[in-house]
Amino acid sequence: MLFAGDQKIEHLNDDFFGPKIALDDATPAHLFNIASLANIGVFASQLGLLASYGKLHPEVPYLVKLNSKTNLISATTQDPLSLSLNSVEDVWNFKKDSGLNIVGIGYTLYPGSQYESQMMAEASRFIYQAHRLGLLAVLWIYPRGKSVKDEKDAHLSAGMAGLASCLGADFVKLSYPHAMNKQKMKEIILAAGRTGVIFSGGETEDPKKFLTTLAFQIVNGARGNATGRNIHQRSVTEAVRFANAISAVSLHGYSAEQAYRIYLGKEKLK
């Protein structure tokens, strides 16, 4: 259950302030409050935020996102390139110096970009280094660039899952393809091999619909989930309940209906 808190670079303030977003979300502290109160597997964010807020919540399992880029340059204008902000050595030294529970690293790839080889080379090297230190390695993979016709095509997603496996990732985070069914899901899961497939949550949507989709993913082979906006754009109380509901499905085998009761506060995660 990956709670994604890396969007402050990726989407700037678009995801954190607005008419449909809880005011709690206007400050980075909100992300860490949720991570400390909710039942999650790992909280992913950049090293700078962890350095500023992590010591206030040392019990949280953290994953350091090694690269990020803003959304100011669209993929239709220029093929995306996102190189590292920090090295695995930086993460390891920070882990030792801070004493924080850092359990892994993450990296975003944009296959289809003319710069894909540069990003793949970095990702491959970082995964190898992370594994030597006993850290998990998670890839965010989004096929994007002028050559990509449909980045949410399920067959293409299967290719991305296989790519993550070739690079040695423990988990791969993919956008959820459109018009999904069991057969398309099977192709993706099989292509991933031993790499666990998790799908991104996307924009905030109705909690019941979200949990129903998540339950379909888990039953059909997904190894968890990666959720950001659907959690943190809510008030801290609601966000914690929803994160617990998501964990109930992803980690504890609850049905969507049972998990929805947790979100409503009518039942607690056992």
ChimeraX attribute file (.defattr): number of C-alpha atoms within 10 A of each C-alpha:
attribute: neighborCount
match mode: 1-to-1
recipient: residues
	/A:1	22
	/A:2	22
	/A:3	28
	/A:4	24
	/A:5	24
	/A:6	21
	/A:7	20
	/A:8	18
	/A:9	15
	/A:10	16
	/A:11	14
	/A:12	15
	/A:13	13
	/A:14	11
	/A:15	20
	/A:16	22
	/A:17	16
	/A:18	13
	/A:19	6
	/A:20	11
	/A:21	18
	/A:22	17
	/A:23	16
	/A:24	17
	/A:25	21
	/A:26	17
	/A:27	11
	/A:28	16
	/A:29	16
	/A:30	19
	/A:31	27
	/A:32	22
	/A:33	19
	/A:34	23
	/A:35	28
	/A:36	18
	/A:37	17
	/A:38	21
	/A:39	22
	/A:40	22
	/A:41	20
	/A:42	21
	/A:43	28
	/A:44	26
	/A:45	25
	/A:46	23
	/A:47	21
	/A:48	12
	/A:49	17
	/A:50	22
	/A:51	13
	/A:52	11
	/A:53	15
	/A:54	22
	/A:55	14
	/A:56	14
	/A:57	16
	/A:58	15
	/A:59	12
	/A:60	24
	/A:61	19
	/A:62	26
	/A:63	29
	/A:64	26
	/A:65	26
	/A:66	23
	/A:67	25
	/A:68	21
	/A:69	19
	/A:70	13
	/A:71	12
	/A:72	9
	/A:73	11
	/A:74	12
	/A:75	16
	/A:76	12
	/A:77	9
	/A:78	12
	/A:79	19
	/A:80	24
	/A:81	20
	/A:82	18
	/A:83	19
	/A:84	17
	/A:85	14
	/A:86	15
	/A:87	16
	/A:88	21
	/A:89	13
	/A:90	12
	/A:91	20
	/A:92	18
	/A:93	12
	/A:94	16
	/A:95	15
	/A:96	11
	/A:97	9
	/A:98	15
	/A:99	12
	/A:100	19
	/A:101	18
	/A:102	25
	/A:103	20
	/A:104	26
	/A:105	27
	/A:106	25
	/A:107	27
	/A:108	24
	/A:109	28
	/A:110	22
	/A:111	24
	/A:112	19
	/A:113	22
	/A:114	16
	/A:115	17
	/A:116	19
	/A:117	14
	/A:118	14
	/A:119	21
	/A:120	20
	/A:121	11
	/A:122	16
	/A:123	27
	/A:124	18
	/A:125	14
	/A:126	23
	/A:127	24
	/A:128	16
	/A:129	16
	/A:130	22
	/A:131	16
	/A:132	10
	/A:133	13
	/A:134	10
	/A:135	19
	/A:136	18
	/A:137	26
	/A:138	27
	/A:139	26
	/A:140	22
	/A:141	20
	/A:142	19
	/A:143	24
	/A:144	23
	/A:145	23
	/A:146	14
	/A:147	14
	/A:148	15
	/A:149	11
	/A:150	12
	/A:151	20
	/A:152	19
	/A:153	17
	/A:154	22
	/A:155	16
	/A:156	16
	/A:157	26
	/A:158	23
	/A:159	16
	/A:160	25
	/A:161	29
	/A:162	21
	/A:163	20
	/A:164	30
	/A:165	20
	/A:166	13
	/A:167	18
	/A:168	21
	/A:169	27
	/A:170	20
	/A:171	23
	/A:172	29
	/A:173	26
	/A:174	24
	/A:175	20
	/A:176	20
	/A:177	19
	/A:178	11
	/A:179	9
	/A:180	15
	/A:181	13
	/A:182	12
	/A:183	10
	/A:184	16
	/A:185	22
	/A:186	15
	/A:187	16
	/A:188	22
	/A:189	22
	/A:190	15
	/A:191	21
	/A:192	25
	/A:193	14
	/A:194	15
	/A:195	23
	/A:196	21
	/A:197	29
	/A:198	29
	/A:199	20
	/A:200	19
	/A:201	23
	/A:202	14
	/A:203	11
	/A:204	18
	/A:205	11
	/A:206	8
	/A:207	19
	/A:208	15
	/A:209	12
	/A:210	17
	/A:211	24
	/A:212	16
	/A:213	15
	/A:214	23
	/A:215	23
	/A:216	18
	/A:217	24
	/A:218	18
	/A:219	14
	/A:220	15
	/A:221	17
	/A:222	20
	/A:223	19
	/A:224	25
	/A:225	26
	/A:226	25
	/A:227	23
	/A:228	23
	/A:229	22
	/A:230	20
	/A:231	25
	/A:232	32
	/A:233	25
	/A:234	22
	/A:235	17
	/A:236	22
	/A:237	13
	/A:238	18
	/A:239	25
	/A:240	23
	/A:241	28
	/A:242	27
	/A:243	27
	/A:244	25
	/A:245	32
	/A:246	31
	/A:247	23
	/A:248	26
	/A:249	27
	/A:250	27
	/A:251	18
	/A:252	13
	/A:253	14
	/A:254	17
	/A:255	18
	/A:256	23
	/A:257	15
	/A:258	18
	/A:259	31
	/A:260	26
	/A:261	17
	/A:262	20
	/A:263	24
	/A:264	14
	/A:265	15
	/A:266	10
	/A:267	14
	/A:268	15
	/A:269	17
	/A:270	5
